[in-house]
Amino acid sequence: MELILLRAQDAHPLWVLETTHRAYFESWVNPRPDNFYTPVGFDHALQAALQLQAAGQAFHYLIWLGGELAGRINLTQVRPAPYHSASLGYRIAPTHSGQGLASAAVQAVMHKAFQVHGLQRLEATARPENPASIRVLEKNGFHRFGHSRCSIQLHRQWFDLLYFEAHAQPQAPAAPV
């Protein structure tokens, strides 16, 4: 597995990944706007992502496996000092799920977040109905710190979200309140 920061020349394989697995991705996360799936809309989204990345406000990594684009993992909502934090999100093609790729990618991007990008804290969310994603986060040292009910609506149905965090330096568990 190799993580590479998003580049303009990755447009075609990323387009293929996103369009091929659209229904699968949208069964778990908010659907992208319909215009994302047009050549103009996709190019606009790609250029916006590259601009945020150039400004240090996001880092979009592509997950390559043997020359094939198998997924993407993003650090978004990057907040510099005094927070030094970002939100972690990832999507793996269903053809590569269950093979440990998500866990390896999260581990690798955490290293980049903490060692390369100077972040101290990462946040991530997962739906309770997605135990595989929860395992990926927990396996990589994320700890659950919250649960919000009916917080995301997908396909006219409300779902809960679980909130996780990880720190560059391991934190002692909080004392019970």
MIMI-534263 format. One line per 3 residues: their letters; for each residue x, y, z of C-alpha. Coordinates in Angstrom, 3 decimals. Layout:
MIMI-534263
a	X/Y/Z ~ ...
***
This chain:
MIMI-534263
mel	0.000/0.000/0.000 ~ 1.172/3.489/-0.827 ~ -0.334/6.815/0.242
ill	0.183/9.701/-2.167 ~ -1.108/13.246/-1.744 ~ -3.759/14.116/-4.305
raq	-2.321/15.527/-7.540 ~ -4.045/16.958/-10.614 ~ -2.819/13.994/-12.676
dah	-4.819/11.639/-10.424 ~ -8.113/12.986/-11.767 ~ -8.996/10.030/-13.994
plw	-8.382/7.183/-11.505 ~ -10.153/9.182/-8.791 ~ -13.117/9.778/-11.126
vle	-13.284/6.035/-11.810 ~ -13.131/5.193/-8.091 ~ -15.839/7.686/-7.161
tth	-18.241/6.845/-9.992 ~ -17.770/3.084/-9.917 ~ -18.459/2.823/-6.192
ray	-20.882/5.741/-5.803 ~ -23.828/3.673/-4.530 ~ -21.671/1.846/-1.983
fes	-20.064/5.035/-0.646 ~ -23.409/6.820/-0.467 ~ -24.905/3.990/1.569
wvn	-22.586/5.045/4.431 ~ -21.943/8.779/4.061 ~ -23.696/11.868/2.771
prp	-24.147/11.731/-0.983 ~ -22.093/14.132/-3.012 ~ -24.099/16.664/-5.042
dnf	-25.244/15.286/-8.405 ~ -23.057/17.807/-10.249 ~ -19.976/16.200/-8.628
ytp	-20.527/13.352/-11.089 ~ -20.299/15.579/-14.147 ~ -16.943/16.359/-15.775
vgf	-17.222/20.060/-14.905 ~ -18.424/19.429/-11.342 ~ -15.756/16.827/-10.676
dha	-13.022/19.114/-12.009 ~ -14.307/21.956/-9.836 ~ -14.267/19.691/-6.729
lqa	-10.776/18.445/-7.584 ~ -9.428/21.975/-8.020 ~ -11.033/23.064/-4.733
alq	-9.462/20.082/-2.938 ~ -6.055/20.896/-4.412 ~ -6.375/24.536/-3.321
lqa	-7.277/23.563/0.247 ~ -4.347/21.165/0.259 ~ -1.933/23.820/-1.025
agq	-3.143/26.138/1.750 ~ -2.599/23.453/4.420 ~ -6.327/23.350/5.224
afh	-6.777/19.730/4.093 ~ -4.647/16.782/3.041 ~ -6.178/14.337/0.565
yli	-4.292/11.057/0.270 ~ -4.984/8.432/-2.341 ~ -4.515/4.802/-1.354
wlg	-2.712/2.901/-4.076 ~ -2.413/-0.856/-4.020 ~ -0.266/-2.441/-6.707
gel	-0.882/0.385/-9.174 ~ -4.644/0.424/-8.526 ~ -6.462/3.216/-6.720
agr	-8.165/1.360/-3.866 ~ -9.479/4.284/-1.824 ~ -8.838/7.672/-0.350
inl	-8.190/8.990/3.127 ~ -8.533/12.646/4.009 ~ -7.547/15.030/6.753
tqv	-10.047/17.878/6.492 ~ -11.095/20.802/8.660 ~ -7.429/21.277/9.544
rpa	-7.216/23.737/12.415 ~ -3.750/25.167/13.088 ~ -2.512/26.532/16.414
pyh	-3.755/26.522/19.030 ~ -5.810/23.431/18.087 ~ -3.463/21.462/15.799
sas	-6.360/19.202/14.826 ~ -8.147/17.744/11.822 ~ -11.020/15.447/10.907
lgy	-10.206/12.044/9.463 ~ -12.360/10.412/6.809 ~ -11.770/7.523/4.452
ria	-13.445/5.432/1.820 ~ -12.201/2.108/0.550 ~ -13.517/0.481/-2.619
pth	-15.740/-2.460/-1.644 ~ -13.511/-4.701/-3.759 ~ -10.761/-4.063/-1.172
sgq	-12.791/-4.105/2.039 ~ -12.098/-6.696/4.714 ~ -8.422/-6.971/3.773
gla	-6.921/-4.674/6.426 ~ -6.360/-1.870/3.930 ~ -8.389/0.699/5.872
saa	-6.475/-0.077/9.075 ~ -3.132/0.222/7.309 ~ -4.165/3.479/5.630
vqa	-5.389/5.005/8.901 ~ -2.131/4.026/10.603 ~ -0.097/5.569/7.770
vmh	-2.092/8.796/7.634 ~ -1.908/9.158/11.410 ~ 1.865/9.035/11.114
kaf	1.729/11.741/8.443 ~ -0.706/13.833/10.491 ~ 1.418/13.751/13.619
qvh	4.944/13.612/12.169 ~ 4.666/15.529/8.881 ~ 1.753/17.923/9.310
glq	2.374/18.755/12.980 ~ -1.116/17.879/14.176 ~ -1.806/16.761/17.734
rle	-5.420/15.556/17.570 ~ -7.574/13.755/15.012 ~ -11.330/13.312/15.126
ata	-13.418/10.782/13.218 ~ -17.023/9.627/13.128 ~ -18.593/6.266/12.419
rpe	-22.140/5.002/12.367 ~ -22.964/2.322/14.961 ~ -24.139/0.109/12.075
npa	-20.582/0.061/10.705 ~ -18.611/-2.156/13.099 ~ -15.788/-2.560/10.580
sir	-15.084/1.185/10.596 ~ -15.306/1.285/14.391 ~ -12.746/-1.558/14.589
vle	-10.417/0.288/12.199 ~ -10.484/3.383/14.392 ~ -10.108/1.517/17.698
kng	-7.307/-0.663/16.316 ~ -5.412/2.546/15.535 ~ -5.774/4.044/18.997
fhr	-8.909/6.139/18.532 ~ -11.112/6.393/21.607 ~ -14.827/7.053/21.561
fgh	-15.815/10.290/23.250 ~ -19.391/10.811/22.168 ~ -22.590/9.492/20.671
src	-25.147/11.723/19.001 ~ -28.589/10.432/18.209 ~ -30.354/11.080/14.914
siq	-27.515/13.256/13.703 ~ -27.253/12.331/10.026 ~ -30.032/11.802/7.526
lhr	-29.341/9.470/4.603 ~ -32.002/8.424/2.149 ~ -34.774/9.865/4.357
qwf	-33.657/7.851/7.380 ~ -31.937/9.212/10.497 ~ -28.799/7.594/11.891
dll	-26.700/8.039/15.013 ~ -23.014/8.952/14.904 ~ -20.214/7.856/17.197
yfe	-17.356/10.327/17.752 ~ -13.738/9.246/18.111 ~ -10.440/11.002/18.782
aha	-6.756/10.135/18.745 ~ -3.778/12.154/19.936 ~ -0.152/12.360/18.865
qpq	0.848/11.642/22.433 ~ -1.199/8.949/24.153 ~ -3.577/10.495/26.639
apa	-4.390/9.027/30.030 ~ -8.045/8.003/30.266 ~ -10.212/10.739/31.708
apv	-11.367/10.261/35.274 ~ -15.083/9.410/35.516 ~ -17.263/12.396/36.236
***
